[in-house]
Every structure is written in C-alpha cells, then in structure tokens.
C-alpha cells in the first residue's frame, strides 16, 4: 500500500516530529495551571485569539454554559499555512476548555499530524459543499461552529448558508475576523458600506429575521433564518449567531 503524504512527512522529518511532541508536552503541562481560564489557556497555547485579537473574553461569556457538556465543536481553519506541523493552537485550547468535548476542524492543507485524542482534522475546502456534507455527516450533531477559515467574504457567506442548518438547536455559530468585510483583497468594501456582497452587510441584514413576526407583509412566508436565528451579537471583528426556534408572537394589529 502506498504511503500517505502525512506518513512520508513523518519519516522524512524525525526532528520536527520530536520537536512537535516536546512543545506539546510542555504546553499541556503549563495548561494545567491555567485551569478553565480561557484567556490563560489561549496564552499557553499561543493562539492568536488573544494578543493579535481580543476574542477569548467574548468566547468565555458565550461558551461558558457548554464547558462541562459532551459537545461537538467544528472550527473551520487550523492555521499554520502549508506546514503540516504548524497550527492547531486553538484546537488544543478548546480541548482543554471543554474536557468532555470532541474537537473537529477542517483545513485546505494537510494537517493530520496535529491530530490527537479528541481532535480530528479533515482536509478540504470550506468552499466545497460536498466536502462539508461529508464532514457534518461524520461528526453528527454539531453544537458550536467557528469560522476562522479563508476570511474571504464569499466563502464565509456560502459556508454559513450551508452549515448553519446543520448546527444543533441551542448551538452557536461564530464568524471571526469580520474586518475582511472592508478589505478588497478578501472581497470586502470600505467605500460602499452597504455592499450586499460583504459578510458584515449579509449578517446585518439577517438581524431583520429576528423581527420577521412584525413584518407588515400579507401572507409573508418566513425563511429558514427567520425561523431559526434567535439572537445575534456583534463585536469588534466577530459575530455570534444563536440558533433555536424564533417563534415569539407579535402583538401587531391585524392587516
């Protein structure tokens, strides 16, 4: 049987394997002193969710209720570019923060050397709906989805449209790095702040779904997002979308 690419990489880079295992050992050792403090865990594993960004404080407030539950988490994007030994820092942070959680991730590059107990990584693109379907089927129920992938506006929107319906009721969908909504390189726009092709305008428009019961439109048919988005929380460069049954009744007068 022909060797897979990860197996070849392991055999050709014994020093990198050893170095990776040593770093992992000491990171895990330091993480024991961090307890369940997500900021300290992020610092221990050197994830860019702190320092470069300011995400852990928001994750702490939104994810705390899941901390001790048996959940499935999918993070889009492993990091580390083409190097199979680099990246996965936030995956290991989540593993420590959710001691009973299963951590899944996808990346367009080969990242299987970073897999470990309770961390599984799939190779493929977030822009490939067939691949996403296979991943979702293998995971089963998904409680939390985090998009830290390509940051390309078109990809983020398409991935959300495809994956939000696969999120479990009561779950949360998070999009990081929404600053690319304003960067042309990623399909963003700083000049036309109403450009419908940017992720920020896409998600801002979805806020109307929260109030669809109030629409003064005869025989209006609610969309899937009208019925299933129950709250949205915007922060600097990130947004949290909660899923559930948006069925609170209106007191508007009859048409």
C-alpha positions in Angstrom: 0.0 0.0 0.0 1.3 3.4 -0.9 2.3 5.7 1.9 0.1 8.7 2.5 1.6 12.2 2.5 1.5 12.6 6.3 3.3 9.3 6.7 6.0 10.4 4.3 6.3 13.7 6.1 6.8 12.0 9.5 9.5 9.7 8.1 11.4 12.5 6.4 11.3 14.9 9.4 12.1 13.0 12.6 13.5 16.1 14.3 10.3 18.0 13.6 8.2 15.2 15.0 10.3 15.1 18.2 10.2 18.9 18.5 6.4 19.0 18.0 5.9 16.4 20.7 8.2 18.2 23.1 6.3 21.5 22.6 3.0 19.7 23.0 4.2 18.1 26.3 5.3 21.4 27.9 2.2 23.3 26.6 -0.1 20.7 28.2 1.9 20.9 31.4 1.5 24.7 31.6 -2.1 24.4 30.7 -2.8 22.5 33.9 -2.0 25.7 35.8 -4.4 27.7 33.6 -7.4 25.8 34.8 -10.5 26.8 32.9 -9.5 30.4 32.3 -9.8 30.7 28.5 -7.5 33.7 28.3 -4.8 31.9 30.1 -5.3 28.8 28.0 -5.1 30.9 24.9 -1.9 32.4 26.1 -0.5 29.0 27.0 -1.2 27.6 23.5 -0.2 30.9 21.8 -3.4 31.1 19.8 -3.9 34.4 18.0 -7.4 34.6 19.6 -5.6 36.7 22.2 -3.0 39.4 21.7 -3.5 39.8 17.9 -7.2 39.6 18.5 -9.4 40.1 21.6 -11.7 37.1 21.2 -11.3 34.9 24.3 -13.3 37.3 26.6 -16.3 37.0 24.3 -15.9 33.3 23.9 -15.8 33.0 27.7 -19.1 34.7 28.1 -20.9 32.9 25.2 -19.4 29.4 25.6 -19.3 29.0 29.4 -22.6 27.1 29.6 -21.1 24.4 27.3 -17.9 24.0 29.3 -18.7 20.7 31.1 -21.0 19.2 28.5 -20.4 16.5 26.0 -20.4 18.5 22.8 -19.1 18.5 19.3 -17.2 21.6 18.1 -16.2 22.3 14.5 -13.6 25.0 13.8 -13.0 26.0 10.2 -9.3 26.6 9.7 -6.4 25.1 11.5 -3.7 27.7 10.7 0.0 27.3 10.0 -0.3 27.6 6.2 1.3 24.7 4.3 3.4 23.4 7.2 1.7 20.2 8.5 3.3 20.7 11.9 2.1 24.2 12.4 -1.3 25.5 13.5 -4.0 23.8 15.7 -3.3 26.0 18.7 -6.9 27.0 19.2 -8.0 23.4 18.8 -5.8 22.4 21.7 -7.1 25.3 23.7 -10.7 24.2 23.1 -9.8 20.6 24.1 -8.6 21.9 27.5 -11.5 24.3 27.9 -14.1 21.6 27.0 -12.8 18.5 28.9 -15.7 16.4 27.6 -15.9 17.9 24.1 -14.9 16.5 20.7 -12.9 19.0 18.6 -13.2 18.8 14.9 -11.6 21.0 12.3 -11.2 21.4 8.5 -8.3 22.9 6.6 -7.4 23.1 2.9 -3.9 22.0 3.8 -2.7 18.6 5.2 -2.9 18.9 9.0 -3.4 15.3 10.1 0.0 15.3 12.1 -1.7 17.7 14.5 -4.5 15.2 15.4 -4.6 13.7 18.9 -7.2 12.3 21.2 -10.4 14.3 20.9 -9.0 16.3 18.0 -9.8 15.3 14.4 -8.9 17.3 11.3 -10.4 16.9 7.8 -8.6 18.0 4.7 -10.8 20.0 2.3 -12.2 23.4 1.4 -14.9 25.4 3.2 -16.0 26.3 -0.3 -16.8 22.7 -1.2 -20.4 21.9 -0.1 -20.0 18.2 -0.9 -17.0 18.0 1.4 -18.8 20.0 4.1 -21.7 17.5 3.9 -19.3 14.6 4.4 -17.8 16.3 7.5 -21.1 17.1 9.0 -22.4 13.5 8.5 -19.3 12.1 10.2 -19.5 14.5 13.1 -23.2 14.1 13.8 -24.8 16.8 15.9 -22.7 20.0 16.0 -23.1 22.3 19.0 -20.6 25.0 18.1 -19.2 26.1 14.7 -16.4 28.6 14.4 -15.4 30.1 11.1 -11.7 31.0 11.2 -11.0 29.9 7.7 -10.2 31.7 4.5 -11.9 35.0 5.6 -12.9 35.5 2.0 -16.4 37.2 2.1 -17.9 34.9 -0.5 -16.6 31.8 1.3 -17.8 33.0 4.7 -21.3 33.7 3.5 -21.6 30.5 1.5 -20.3 28.4 4.4 -22.8 29.9 6.8 -25.7 29.3 4.4 -24.7 25.7 4.2 -23.6 24.9 7.7 -26.0 26.9 9.9 -28.8 24.5 9.1 -26.6 21.6 10.3 -26.0 23.3 13.7 -27.9 21.8 16.6 -30.8 23.9 18.0 -29.3 25.7 21.1 -26.0 25.9 19.3 -23.9 28.9 18.4 -22.3 29.8 15.0 -19.3 32.2 15.3 -17.6 34.1 12.5 -14.1 35.6 13.3 -12.1 38.3 11.5 -15.1 40.1 10.0 -12.7 43.0 9.4 -12.1 41.5 6.0 -15.5 42.7 5.2 -13.8 46.0 4.5 -10.7 44.7 2.7 -10.8 44.5 -1.1 -8.3 41.6 -1.2 -10.9 39.4 0.5 -13.9 40.7 -1.4 -14.6 43.4 1.1 -15.5 47.1 0.5 -14.6 50.1 2.6 -16.2 52.6 0.2 -19.7 51.3 -0.2 -20.7 50.3 3.4 -24.0 48.9 2.0 -22.4 46.5 -0.4 -24.6 43.4 -0.1 -21.6 41.1 -1.0 -19.7 41.8 2.2 -20.2 39.5 5.2 -21.0 42.4 7.5 -23.9 43.5 5.4 -25.0 40.0 5.0 -25.2 39.4 8.7 -26.6 42.9 9.5 -29.4 42.1 7.1 -30.1 38.9 9.0 -30.9 40.9 12.1 -34.3 41.6 10.4 -35.0 37.9 10.7 -35.3 38.3 14.5 -38.3 40.5 13.9 -40.0 38.8 11.0 -43.2 38.4 13.1 -43.5 42.2 12.8 -43.3 42.4 9.0 -46.4 44.2 7.6 -46.5 42.0 4.5 -49.6 40.0 3.8 -49.0 36.2 3.6 -45.3 36.6 4.2 -43.5 33.2 4.3 -40.7 33.2 6.9 -37.3 32.0 5.7 -35.3 29.3 7.4 -33.2 32.0 9.0 -36.3 33.9 10.1 -37.4 30.8 12.0 -34.1 29.6 13.4 -32.0 32.7 14.4 -32.9 33.7 17.9 -30.1 36.3 18.7 -27.0 37.9 17.1 -24.1 39.5 18.9 -21.7 41.8 17.1 -18.3 42.6 18.5 -15.1 44.1 17.0 -14.2 41.7 14.2 -16.5 38.9 15.2 -20.2 37.9 15.4 -22.1 35.2 17.3 -25.3 33.8 15.9 -27.6 31.7 18.2 -29.8 29.0 16.8 -33.2 28.0 18.1 -36.9 28.5 17.5 -37.7 32.1 16.8 -41.4 31.8 17.5 -42.3 34.6 19.8 -45.6 36.0 18.7 -46.2 39.6 17.6 -48.8 42.0 19.0 -49.1 43.9 15.7 -52.7 44.8 14.6 -54.4 42.6 12.0 -53.8 43.6 8.4 
